[in-house]
Amino acid sequence: MIKKMMGVALLALSIQAVQAADNLYQTHYKEQNNGGLKSLQAHPDTKMYVSNHFDDDNIAMLEDGYDMMGSSGFESGSIAPHLALEHAMSIKADVVLVYSKYAAKQSPFSKLDMIKEAAKTTGEVDAESMEVEEVYKYYASYWAKLPMPLLGLHVIKLKHKDKNSGAFVEDDGLKVLAVIKGSAAFKAGLKRGDVLLSIAGASVQTPAQLSQAVVKNKGKEVKITYTRDDVSATAQAMLRAQ
């Protein structure tokens, strides 16, 4: 009996060691930027923040000059937040934002399997292992600080549904999602929600066209036409040279 119990104890220790080594933030990590984005620092002082304001946080990070490297999302029992920081450090992120939300209660079927196996050998079942465990939804986003860009805008192409045909039609221009603080666009007075129409006389209907117009005129002062709350407006922006 003692030998059998020792065998079960060793099995439990082995399983615990595997679980401790399995960082779920790393296992479920998905890279968002295909360019291998990471901190500009060789040894970044990675910061971790725990929050529950997902959308506001994303905009704030973009406005502060960060771009998302990737994210981790999964459901699990209680997980220590420092595991997200460990993964963030391993991929050279400058910041990791961590979120958790209660999901449900469910029976730990994997534990039941272990209990069944233990019962076959010892005839004993640990009552604590039969307890129902709480499950949480976890999400972490990993960010890297970027050099100041030439213009400093994050934009998106929007579509709307045509009332007559029911088909989706592209909106005119590009909707501004975020304006990087201290950038040329910020100094020119552009704001989140503005709709860009042209730069230096060149129409900008796609992010690619915006990028081309900015690169072509880098280091120059350019006229930007846009709408704000459906009212036409213009601004002058001095693009960075590099």
C-alpha positions as CSV (number, residue, x, y, z in Angstrom):
1,M,0.0,0.0,0.0
2,I,2.8,2.4,0.9
3,K,4.5,1.8,-2.5
4,K,1.3,2.4,-4.3
5,M,0.6,5.6,-2.5
6,M,4.2,6.8,-3.2
7,G,3.6,6.1,-6.9
8,V,0.5,8.3,-6.8
9,A,2.3,11.0,-5.0
10,L,5.1,11.0,-7.5
11,L,2.5,11.2,-10.3
12,A,0.9,14.2,-8.7
13,L,4.2,16.0,-8.3
14,S,5.1,15.3,-11.9
15,I,1.8,16.7,-13.1
16,Q,2.2,19.8,-10.9
17,A,5.7,20.3,-12.4
18,V,4.3,20.1,-16.0
19,Q,1.5,22.6,-15.1
20,A,4.0,25.0,-13.5
21,A,6.2,24.9,-16.6
22,D,3.2,25.4,-19.0
23,N,2.7,29.2,-19.3
24,L,-0.7,29.6,-20.9
25,Y,0.0,33.1,-21.9
26,Q,2.9,31.8,-24.0
27,T,1.0,28.7,-25.3
28,H,-1.9,30.8,-26.6
29,Y,0.1,33.7,-27.9
30,K,-0.7,34.9,-31.4
31,E,1.5,37.4,-33.2
32,Q,-0.4,40.3,-34.8
33,N,2.5,42.0,-36.5
34,N,4.2,39.9,-39.2
35,G,7.2,42.1,-39.2
36,G,8.6,40.7,-36.0
37,L,7.8,43.8,-34.0
38,K,9.6,44.1,-30.6
39,S,11.0,46.8,-28.3
40,L,13.6,49.1,-29.7
41,Q,15.6,48.5,-26.5
42,A,17.9,45.5,-26.4
43,H,16.9,44.8,-22.8
44,P,13.5,46.6,-22.2
45,D,12.2,47.3,-18.7
46,T,8.9,45.6,-19.5
47,K,5.9,47.0,-17.6
48,M,2.7,45.1,-16.7
49,Y,-0.7,46.7,-16.1
50,V,-3.9,45.0,-15.0
51,S,-7.0,46.6,-16.3
52,N,-10.7,46.2,-17.4
53,H,-11.0,49.0,-19.9
54,F,-10.1,47.1,-23.1
55,D,-11.2,49.5,-25.8
56,D,-10.0,52.7,-24.0
57,D,-6.6,51.0,-23.3
58,N,-6.0,50.1,-26.9
59,I,-6.7,53.7,-28.1
60,A,-4.5,55.1,-25.3
61,M,-1.6,52.8,-26.3
62,L,-1.8,53.9,-29.9
63,E,-2.0,57.5,-28.9
64,D,1.1,57.1,-26.8
65,G,3.1,55.7,-29.8
66,Y,2.9,52.0,-29.2
67,D,1.8,49.2,-31.6
68,M,0.4,45.8,-30.7
69,M,2.8,42.9,-31.1
70,G,0.2,40.2,-30.4
71,S,-2.2,38.8,-27.8
72,S,-3.0,35.8,-25.7
73,G,-6.5,34.6,-24.9
74,F,-7.8,31.5,-23.1
75,E,-10.0,30.2,-20.3
76,S,-8.5,28.6,-17.2
77,G,-8.7,28.3,-13.4
78,S,-6.7,30.8,-11.3
79,I,-3.6,32.0,-13.1
80,A,-1.0,34.3,-11.7
81,P,-0.6,37.6,-13.7
82,H,3.2,37.5,-13.5
83,L,3.1,34.7,-16.1
84,A,1.9,37.3,-18.6
85,L,4.9,39.5,-17.6
86,E,7.3,36.6,-18.0
87,H,6.1,36.0,-21.6
88,A,6.2,39.7,-22.4
89,M,9.8,39.8,-21.3
90,S,10.6,36.8,-23.4
91,I,9.3,38.4,-26.6
92,K,10.8,41.8,-25.7
93,A,7.6,43.8,-25.3
94,D,7.7,47.2,-23.6
95,V,4.2,46.8,-22.1
96,V,1.8,44.0,-21.4
97,L,-1.9,44.7,-20.5
98,V,-3.6,41.9,-18.6
99,Y,-7.4,41.3,-18.3
100,S,-9.4,38.6,-16.5
101,K,-13.1,38.1,-16.2
102,Y,-15.1,35.4,-14.4
103,A,-16.5,32.9,-16.8
104,A,-18.3,30.0,-15.0
105,K,-18.0,27.1,-12.8
106,Q,-17.2,23.7,-14.2
107,S,-16.2,20.3,-13.1
108,P,-12.4,19.6,-13.6
109,F,-12.8,16.5,-15.8
110,S,-9.0,16.1,-16.2
111,K,-8.8,15.9,-12.4
112,L,-11.6,13.3,-12.4
113,D,-9.6,11.2,-14.7
114,M,-6.6,11.4,-12.4
115,I,-8.9,10.5,-9.4
116,K,-10.2,7.4,-11.3
117,E,-6.7,6.3,-12.0
118,A,-5.7,6.8,-8.4
119,A,-8.7,4.9,-7.2
120,K,-7.7,1.9,-9.3
121,T,-4.4,1.6,-7.5
122,T,-5.0,2.8,-3.9
123,G,-8.8,2.6,-3.6
124,E,-8.7,6.1,-2.2
125,V,-10.0,9.4,-3.6
126,D,-9.0,12.9,-2.4
127,A,-12.2,14.8,-1.7
128,E,-10.6,18.2,-2.4
129,S,-9.9,17.1,-6.0
130,M,-13.6,16.5,-6.5
131,E,-14.5,20.2,-5.9
132,V,-15.9,22.3,-8.7
133,E,-13.4,25.0,-9.8
134,E,-14.1,28.5,-11.0
135,V,-13.0,29.3,-14.6
136,Y,-11.9,32.7,-15.8
137,K,-11.4,34.3,-19.2
138,Y,-7.9,35.7,-19.6
139,Y,-6.6,38.1,-22.2
140,A,-3.3,39.9,-22.5
141,S,-2.0,42.3,-25.2
142,Y,1.7,43.0,-25.8
143,W,3.0,46.3,-27.0
144,A,6.2,47.8,-28.4
145,K,7.1,51.5,-28.5
146,L,7.7,52.8,-32.0
147,P,9.9,55.6,-33.3
148,M,7.9,58.8,-34.0
149,P,6.3,58.3,-37.5
150,L,6.3,60.9,-40.3
151,L,2.6,61.8,-39.8
152,G,1.4,60.0,-36.7
153,L,-2.1,58.6,-37.5
154,H,-3.9,55.2,-37.1
155,V,-6.7,55.0,-39.7
156,I,-9.3,52.5,-40.9
157,K,-11.4,52.2,-44.0
158,L,-15.1,52.0,-43.1
159,K,-18.1,50.7,-45.1
160,H,-21.8,51.4,-44.8
161,K,-24.9,49.6,-46.0
162,D,-26.7,51.2,-48.9
163,K,-30.3,51.7,-48.0
164,N,-31.5,51.0,-51.6
165,S,-29.4,48.1,-52.7
166,G,-28.5,46.6,-49.3
167,A,-24.9,46.3,-50.5
168,F,-22.0,47.5,-48.5
169,V,-20.3,50.6,-49.9
170,E,-17.0,52.1,-48.9
171,D,-17.1,55.4,-47.1
172,D,-15.2,58.3,-48.5
173,G,-11.7,58.8,-47.0
174,L,-10.1,57.2,-44.0
175,K,-11.5,57.3,-40.4
176,V,-8.9,58.4,-37.8
177,L,-8.7,55.8,-34.9
178,A,-5.9,57.5,-33.0
179,V,-3.5,60.4,-33.2
180,I,-0.1,59.9,-31.7
181,K,0.8,62.5,-29.1
182,G,3.5,64.9,-30.2
183,S,3.3,63.8,-33.9
184,A,2.9,66.1,-36.9
185,A,-0.8,65.1,-37.1
186,F,-1.2,66.0,-33.4
187,K,0.4,69.4,-33.8
188,A,-1.8,70.0,-36.8
189,G,-4.9,69.6,-34.7
190,L,-6.2,66.4,-36.1
191,K,-8.4,64.3,-33.8
192,R,-9.8,60.8,-33.4
193,G,-13.0,60.5,-35.5
194,D,-11.8,62.9,-38.2
195,V,-12.1,61.6,-41.8
196,L,-9.0,62.2,-44.0
197,L,-9.7,63.0,-47.6
198,S,-6.4,64.1,-49.1
199,I,-2.8,65.0,-48.3
200,A,-0.8,67.5,-50.5
201,G,-3.5,67.2,-53.1
202,A,-3.4,63.4,-53.3
203,S,-6.6,61.5,-52.5
204,V,-6.3,59.0,-49.6
205,Q,-8.9,56.3,-50.0
206,T,-6.8,53.4,-48.6
207,P,-4.1,53.1,-45.9
208,A,-1.6,52.3,-48.7
209,Q,-2.4,55.6,-50.5
210,L,-2.0,57.5,-47.2
211,S,1.4,55.9,-46.6
212,Q,2.5,56.7,-50.2
213,A,1.5,60.3,-49.9
214,V,3.3,60.8,-46.6
215,V,6.5,59.2,-47.8
216,K,6.5,61.2,-51.0
217,N,6.2,64.4,-49.0
218,K,8.4,63.6,-45.9
219,G,10.1,66.6,-44.5
220,K,7.6,69.0,-46.2
221,E,4.7,71.0,-44.9
222,V,1.6,69.6,-46.5
223,K,-2.1,70.6,-46.6
224,I,-4.5,68.0,-45.2
225,T,-8.2,68.1,-46.1
226,Y,-10.6,66.2,-43.8
227,T,-14.1,66.3,-42.3
228,R,-15.0,66.6,-38.7
229,D,-18.6,65.9,-37.7
230,D,-19.5,66.1,-41.5
231,V,-18.0,69.6,-41.7
232,S,-15.1,70.1,-44.2
233,A,-11.8,71.5,-42.8
234,T,-8.1,71.8,-43.7
235,A,-4.9,71.7,-41.7
236,Q,-1.2,72.3,-42.3
237,A,1.2,69.6,-41.1
238,M,5.0,69.5,-41.1
239,L,5.9,65.9,-41.8
240,R,9.0,64.5,-40.2
241,A,11.9,63.9,-42.5
242,Q,12.6,60.4,-41.2
